[in-house]
Structures are given as C-alpha cells and as structure tokens.
Amino acid sequence: MSAKLSIIIPVYNEERIITTSLPPIFSLPINKEVIVVNDGSSDHTFDILSNLQAQNDFKLINQLTNRGKGAAIRRGLENISGDYFIICDADGEYDPQDIVMMFENISQTDNQKSALYGSRFLNKPSFSFHYLVNSFLTTLTNLLFRAKLTDMETCFKMIPTSALKEITLSGERFEIEPIITAQLLKNGYEIKEVPINYKRRGYRDGKKISPRDGLIAVITLFKQRFN
C-alpha cells in the first residue's frame, strides 16, 4: 500500500486568493488528504471555502476565533491520518507541484527518523530583508542545534506522522516553525533539504508575518535549546 500524505492548510482572511491558490493543491496527483483550517477569518474566506468544498475533496475545520498559524496547524494535526504531513500556506507563495517532488523523495527512504525540508535558498536565494532575517534565524538554529540547514523557516516541512509521538508542539503564531525544527533536531531526526520554487508576496498583498515574529523566533530558539 502506498504512503499517504496529509496536507494542512491554515487560512486567515485570504478571500482574494484562495479560489486560485487552493485548487492546485486539491488536484495534486498523489495519495493525499487535505485539511483546511479556517482560523477565525473576518472576511468571506469561510464562505468561499464552503463553496470550494462542494467541488473538491478536502476536510474543512472552522475555528470561530483567530488564534494564529501555530494554533491552526496544531488543530489540523489532530485530524490527520497520513504517513507524512506537510503545511502549505494559502497565499500562493509556494508551488504545490514541489509537494509532489518532495513526497516522491521522502517516500523512497526507509528512515522514519528523517524529515525533508523544501529550501527556498538552496540554489538561488533572492536577496531581500526577509532573506536576511531568515538567514540569521537559520544560522542561529545551526549554531544552537549543530545543524546544517539553509532554510529553517520554510513552510514546506515534510515530516513522518510518527514523529508526533516524540515531539512536543506549542505556539500560537509563527513561532511554531522554529519549534518544529528544534523539536526534530533535539529528538535525533535527520533533516534533509531539497530546492523549491518560491515567489514572495508583499504586505500590500496580505503578507502577515512581521519583524516582531522574528524576535519571537529568536527567543523561541533559545528556549527550545536550554529548557
């Protein structure tokens, strides 16, 4: 029996883009389940998702209040049944086709203590303020946990579901990204990387992560290392 992938999509106030960003994920030609978590959107996101559900096969979870990306991911993880899972944002920055490539890659390994990250910076990093912040956070992660990553903050983290028995995930917002990486490394997981496509959007287009989240990520990494 072939392996199954659980794709978790946290969504918050993305009414302008989800009719175009989500269908390519729904139609990926792999053995998968898609779980969309509406994180208390205040626009028409939930109504649009409900309409999309009538035409596509995915599970829709509605959180009545906005709690943050981390909380939405953890809610989604409570409902997965796949052998592996990955988080995919609804903002269209990542190419869903890279999920197919990553799933084929990780499905060929017998090492259940291995995770696969899609690195935005492995081949041709795009220089920007966000690249500098990500580079700093990745370097800090490597120093604290003796790793050799190029993109710790990537959304495309493909992880065996069995890891959830070993790692402890917390965090309401974007700090869940360093928590996932720190927990994997602390529990002896090997993290491999493959290059992926990435098209960054700006704040005018709805980007939500802020400089404050970068500071929280630094604090989170130190807490994970020394607690």
C-alpha positions as CSV (number, residue, x, y, z in Angstrom):
1,M,0.0,0.0,0.0
2,S,1.4,3.4,-1.0
3,A,2.2,6.0,1.6
4,K,-0.3,8.8,2.2
5,L,0.4,12.5,2.7
6,S,-1.6,14.8,4.9
7,I,-1.6,18.5,3.7
8,I,-2.6,21.0,6.3
9,I,-3.6,24.5,5.0
10,P,-4.1,27.2,7.7
11,V,-6.1,30.1,6.3
12,Y,-6.9,33.5,7.7
13,N,-8.5,36.4,5.7
14,E,-7.5,35.2,2.2
15,E,-10.7,35.8,0.3
16,R,-8.9,37.4,-2.6
17,I,-6.6,34.5,-3.5
18,I,-8.0,31.1,-2.3
19,T,-10.1,30.4,-5.3
20,T,-6.8,30.3,-7.3
21,S,-4.2,29.2,-4.7
22,L,-6.1,26.2,-3.3
23,P,-7.4,24.2,-6.3
24,P,-3.9,23.3,-7.5
25,I,-3.3,21.7,-4.1
26,F,-6.6,19.8,-4.2
27,S,-5.7,18.3,-7.6
28,L,-2.1,17.1,-6.8
29,P,-1.7,13.6,-8.3
30,I,-0.6,11.8,-5.1
31,N,-2.2,9.7,-2.4
32,K,-3.3,12.5,0.0
33,E,-5.8,14.1,2.3
34,V,-6.2,17.9,2.5
35,I,-7.2,19.6,5.7
36,V,-8.1,23.3,5.6
37,V,-8.3,25.2,8.9
38,N,-10.1,28.5,8.7
39,D,-8.5,30.4,11.6
40,G,-11.4,32.8,12.5
41,S,-11.4,34.8,9.3
42,S,-13.3,38.0,9.5
43,D,-13.9,38.4,5.7
44,H,-15.6,36.0,3.3
45,T,-12.9,33.3,3.5
46,F,-15.1,30.7,5.2
47,D,-18.0,31.1,2.8
48,I,-15.6,30.7,-0.2
49,L,-14.1,27.6,1.4
50,S,-17.5,26.1,1.9
51,N,-18.2,26.7,-1.8
52,L,-14.9,25.2,-2.8
53,Q,-15.7,22.1,-0.6
54,A,-18.7,21.4,-2.8
55,Q,-16.4,20.9,-5.7
56,N,-13.2,19.5,-4.1
57,D,-12.4,16.7,-1.7
58,F,-11.0,18.2,1.5
59,K,-11.8,18.5,5.2
60,L,-12.8,21.9,6.4
61,I,-12.3,22.9,10.0
62,N,-13.6,26.2,11.2
63,Q,-12.1,28.0,14.3
64,L,-14.5,30.7,15.4
65,T,-11.8,33.0,16.7
66,N,-8.5,33.9,15.2
67,R,-5.7,32.3,17.3
68,G,-2.8,32.2,14.9
69,K,-1.0,30.0,12.4
70,G,0.5,27.7,15.0
71,A,-2.8,27.1,16.7
72,A,-4.4,26.3,13.3
73,I,-1.6,23.9,12.4
74,R,-2.0,22.1,15.7
75,R,-5.7,21.8,15.2
76,G,-5.1,20.4,11.8
77,L,-2.6,17.8,13.1
78,E,-5.3,16.5,15.4
79,N,-7.2,15.3,12.3
80,I,-4.6,13.7,10.1
81,S,-4.4,10.1,9.0
82,G,-1.4,10.2,6.6
83,D,2.0,8.6,7.0
84,Y,3.6,12.0,6.4
85,F,2.4,15.6,6.8
86,I,3.3,19.0,5.4
87,I,2.0,22.5,6.0
88,C,1.1,24.6,2.9
89,D,0.1,28.2,3.2
90,A,-2.9,29.5,1.2
91,D,-1.1,32.6,0.0
92,G,0.3,31.2,-3.3
93,E,4.0,31.9,-2.4
94,Y,4.9,28.2,-2.7
95,D,4.5,26.0,-5.7
96,P,2.2,23.0,-4.9
97,Q,4.0,20.9,-7.5
98,D,7.0,20.9,-5.3
99,I,5.0,18.9,-2.8
100,V,4.8,16.0,-5.3
101,M,8.6,16.1,-5.8
102,M,9.2,16.1,-2.0
103,F,6.7,13.3,-1.4
104,E,8.3,11.1,-4.0
105,N,11.7,11.8,-2.4
106,I,10.7,11.1,1.2
107,S,8.6,8.0,0.2
108,Q,11.8,6.3,-1.1
109,T,13.5,6.4,2.3
110,D,13.1,3.8,5.0
111,N,14.4,6.1,7.7
112,Q,11.5,7.1,9.8
113,K,13.8,9.5,11.7
114,S,14.2,11.6,8.7
115,A,12.3,14.8,7.7
116,L,12.5,16.7,4.4
117,Y,12.6,20.5,4.1
118,G,12.0,22.5,0.9
119,S,14.6,25.2,0.9
120,R,13.9,28.5,-0.8
121,F,17.5,29.4,-0.6
122,L,19.4,26.3,-1.5
123,N,20.2,27.2,-5.1
124,K,19.4,30.9,-5.9
125,P,18.5,32.9,-2.9
126,S,16.5,36.1,-3.6
127,F,18.2,38.9,-1.7
128,S,15.7,40.9,0.5
129,F,15.1,41.9,4.1
130,H,13.2,38.7,4.7
131,Y,16.1,36.7,3.3
132,L,18.4,38.4,5.8
133,V,16.1,37.6,8.7
134,N,15.6,34.0,7.6
135,S,19.4,33.6,7.1
136,F,20.0,34.9,10.6
137,L,17.4,32.6,12.1
138,T,18.7,29.6,10.2
139,T,22.3,30.3,11.2
140,L,21.2,30.6,14.9
141,T,19.4,27.3,14.6
142,N,22.5,25.7,13.1
143,L,24.7,27.0,16.0
144,L,22.3,26.1,18.7
145,F,21.4,22.6,17.4
146,R,24.5,21.7,15.4
147,A,22.6,21.5,12.2
148,K,23.4,22.4,8.6
149,L,20.2,23.9,7.3
150,T,19.8,26.7,4.7
151,D,16.1,27.5,5.4
152,M,14.7,26.8,8.8
153,E,11.7,29.0,8.4
154,T,10.4,27.2,5.2
155,C,6.7,26.3,5.3
156,F,7.4,23.1,3.3
157,K,8.5,20.8,6.1
158,M,7.6,17.1,5.3
159,I,7.6,15.1,8.4
160,P,6.7,11.5,9.3
161,T,3.5,11.5,11.3
162,S,5.1,9.1,13.7
163,A,7.3,12.0,14.9
164,L,4.3,13.5,16.7
165,K,4.7,10.8,19.3
166,E,8.2,12.2,20.1
167,I,8.0,16.0,19.5
168,T,6.0,18.5,21.5
169,L,4.5,21.3,19.5
170,S,3.3,24.6,21.0
171,G,3.0,28.2,19.9
172,E,0.0,30.1,18.6
173,R,1.6,32.1,15.8
174,F,4.6,31.8,13.5
175,E,6.9,30.5,16.3
176,I,5.7,27.1,15.5
177,E,8.2,26.9,12.7
178,P,11.4,27.1,14.9
179,I,9.6,24.9,17.4
180,I,9.1,22.1,14.9
181,T,12.7,22.3,13.7
182,A,14.1,22.4,17.3
183,Q,12.0,19.5,18.4
184,L,13.0,17.4,15.4
185,L,16.7,18.1,16.0
186,K,16.5,17.5,19.7
187,N,14.9,14.2,19.1
188,G,17.6,12.9,16.7
189,Y,15.8,13.5,13.4
190,E,17.9,14.0,10.3
191,I,16.6,16.9,8.3
192,K,17.4,16.8,4.6
193,E,16.8,19.7,2.2
194,V,15.8,20.0,-1.5
195,P,15.4,23.2,-3.5
196,I,11.9,24.5,-4.1
197,N,10.3,27.4,-6.0
198,Y,9.2,30.5,-4.1
199,K,7.5,33.8,-5.0
200,R,7.3,36.1,-2.1
201,R,4.3,38.5,-1.8
202,G,4.4,41.8,-0.1
203,Y,2.4,43.2,2.8
204,R,0.0,45.0,0.4
205,D,-0.9,41.6,-0.9
206,G,-1.7,40.3,2.5
207,K,1.6,39.0,3.9
208,K,1.1,38.7,7.7
209,I,4.4,37.8,9.3
210,S,6.1,40.8,11.0
211,P,9.5,41.8,12.4
212,R,8.1,41.1,15.8
213,D,7.7,37.5,14.8
214,G,11.4,37.4,14.0
215,L,12.2,38.5,17.6
216,I,9.8,35.9,18.9
217,A,11.6,33.2,16.8
218,V,14.9,34.1,18.4
219,I,13.5,33.8,21.9
220,T,11.8,30.6,21.0
221,L,15.0,29.0,19.7
222,F,16.9,29.8,22.9
223,K,14.0,28.5,25.0
224,Q,13.9,25.3,22.9
225,R,17.7,24.8,23.3
226,F,18.1,25.4,27.0
227,N,14.7,24.4,28.5
